[in-house]
Amino acid sequence: MKDLKCGLKNCKYNKGYCCCAKQIAVDNMTECVTYEPDFTKRKSMFEAGTDFIPANYNVDTKISCSAKCLFNKDNVCIANGITVMGDSDREASCLTFVKA
């Protein structure tokens, strides 16, 4: 999947709001279990926008998913794109989830 947006600015795979991981896993509670905080990103006083870090849609991320979601086909996400967000530095949830 090339359209994988991530709003967790502290994730080590987040580059300009794009996920650059080669593969991620979403569990049955719609949580991205691949999320890994990068504490060095917290030292910045501001977040670099896409003017400084352009979005990279060249990464074709494989997404395994165990959620009971409309886009889950044999434990693989078949959505055209997903968005991952979170309320804290410990949570990362798939917002594209649609209950099957």
One Martini backbone bead per residue (centre of mass of N, CA, C, O) as a GRO file, in nm:
protein
  100
    1MET     BB    1   0.095   0.038   0.025
    2LYS     BB    2   0.119   0.390  -0.056
    3ASP     BB    3  -0.132   0.508   0.134
    4LEU     BB    4   0.032   0.582   0.437
    5LYS     BB    5  -0.080   0.748   0.707
    6CYS     BB    6   0.093   0.938   0.976
    7GLY     BB    7   0.027   1.112   1.298
    8LEU     BB    8   0.296   1.001   1.442
    9LYS     BB    9   0.569   1.194   1.489
   10ASN     BB   10   0.735   0.975   1.687
   11CYS     BB   11   0.770   0.780   1.471
   12LYS     BB   12   1.025   0.614   1.304
   13TYR     BB   13   0.841   0.585   1.021
   14ASN     BB   14   0.794   0.890   1.007
   15LYS     BB   15   0.769   1.082   0.690
   16GLY     BB   16   0.576   1.330   0.639
   17TYR     BB   17   0.311   1.146   0.716
   18CYS     BB   18   0.465   0.883   0.634
   19CYS     BB   19   0.501   0.546   0.595
   20CYS     BB   20   0.831   0.361   0.584
   21ALA     BB   21   0.748   0.085   0.620
   22LYS     BB   22   0.742  -0.236   0.485
   23GLN     BB   23   0.574  -0.330   0.749
   24ILE     BB   24   0.256  -0.393   0.908
   25ALA     BB   25   0.050  -0.427   1.210
   26VAL     BB   26  -0.292  -0.511   1.277
   27ASP     BB   27  -0.500  -0.562   1.518
   28ASN     BB   28  -0.813  -0.652   1.655
   29MET     BB   29  -0.807  -0.334   1.783
   30THR     BB   30  -0.664  -0.140   1.553
   31GLU     BB   31  -0.362  -0.165   1.624
   32CYS     BB   32  -0.041  -0.051   1.574
   33VAL     BB   33   0.233  -0.272   1.640
   34THR     BB   34   0.475  -0.112   1.485
   35TYR     BB   35   0.495   0.105   1.664
   36GLU     BB   36   0.786   0.333   1.718
   37PRO     BB   37   0.941   0.528   1.918
   38ASP     BB   38   1.123   0.845   1.868
   39PHE     BB   39   1.288   1.034   2.104
   40THR     BB   40   1.450   1.236   1.915
   41LYS     BB   41   1.194   1.393   1.804
   42ARG     BB   42   1.127   1.557   2.075
   43LYS     BB   43   1.360   1.779   2.062
   44SER     BB   44   1.191   1.928   1.886
   45MET     BB   45   1.012   2.237   1.855
   46PHE     BB   46   0.924   2.129   1.571
   47GLU     BB   47   0.751   2.041   1.282
   48ALA     BB   48   0.812   1.923   0.985
   49GLY     BB   49   0.704   1.985   0.694
   50THR     BB   50   0.652   1.911   0.356
   51ASP     BB   51   0.870   2.120   0.267
   52PHE     BB   52   1.109   1.949   0.415
   53ILE     BB   53   0.930   1.669   0.413
   54PRO     BB   54   0.849   1.482   0.180
   55ALA     BB   55   0.638   1.278   0.059
   56ASN     BB   56   0.651   0.905   0.057
   57TYR     BB   57   0.497   0.696  -0.201
   58ASN     BB   58   0.716   0.450  -0.265
   59VAL     BB   59   0.623   0.284  -0.036
   60ASP     BB   60   0.531  -0.068  -0.013
   61THR     BB   61   0.320  -0.153   0.225
   62LYS     BB   62   0.262  -0.414   0.431
   63ILE     BB   63  -0.066  -0.531   0.560
   64SER     BB   64  -0.150  -0.669   0.853
   65CYS     BB   65  -0.478  -0.807   0.964
   66SER     BB   66  -0.714  -0.885   1.256
   67ALA     BB   67  -0.953  -0.726   1.199
   68LYS     BB   68  -1.307  -0.666   1.179
   69CYS     BB   69  -1.290  -0.573   0.852
   70LEU     BB   70  -1.377  -0.476   0.537
   71PHE     BB   71  -1.048  -0.475   0.445
   72ASN     BB   72  -1.027  -0.776   0.532
   73LYS     BB   73  -0.823  -1.021   0.354
   74ASP     BB   74  -0.677  -1.269   0.486
   75ASN     BB   75  -0.499  -1.069   0.676
   76VAL     BB   76  -0.532  -0.830   0.456
   77CYS     BB   77  -0.507  -0.517   0.344
   78ILE     BB   78  -0.737  -0.364   0.077
   79ALA     BB   79  -0.697  -0.083   0.091
   80ASN     BB   80  -0.593   0.208  -0.066
   81GLY     BB   81  -0.587   0.343   0.229
   82ILE     BB   82  -0.439   0.472   0.537
   83THR     BB   83  -0.486   0.585   0.883
   84VAL     BB   84  -0.268   0.681   1.152
   85MET     BB   85  -0.343   0.727   1.500
   86GLY     BB   86  -0.318   0.916   1.825
   87ASP     BB   87  -0.331   1.016   2.175
   88SER     BB   88  -0.042   0.896   2.212
   89ASP     BB   89   0.279   0.742   2.250
   90ARG     BB   90   0.116   0.439   2.275
   91GLU     BB   91  -0.082   0.497   2.036
   92ALA     BB   92  -0.200   0.314   1.728
   93SER     BB   93  -0.461   0.377   1.499
   94CYS     BB   94  -0.694   0.274   1.273
   95LEU     BB   95  -0.915   0.496   1.092
   96THR     BB   96  -1.024   0.300   0.847
   97PHE     BB   97  -1.205   0.142   1.005
   98VAL     BB   98  -1.461  -0.109   0.915
   99LYS     BB   99  -1.709  -0.279   1.013
  100ALA     BB  100  -1.810  -0.616   0.919
   0.00000   0.00000   0.00000
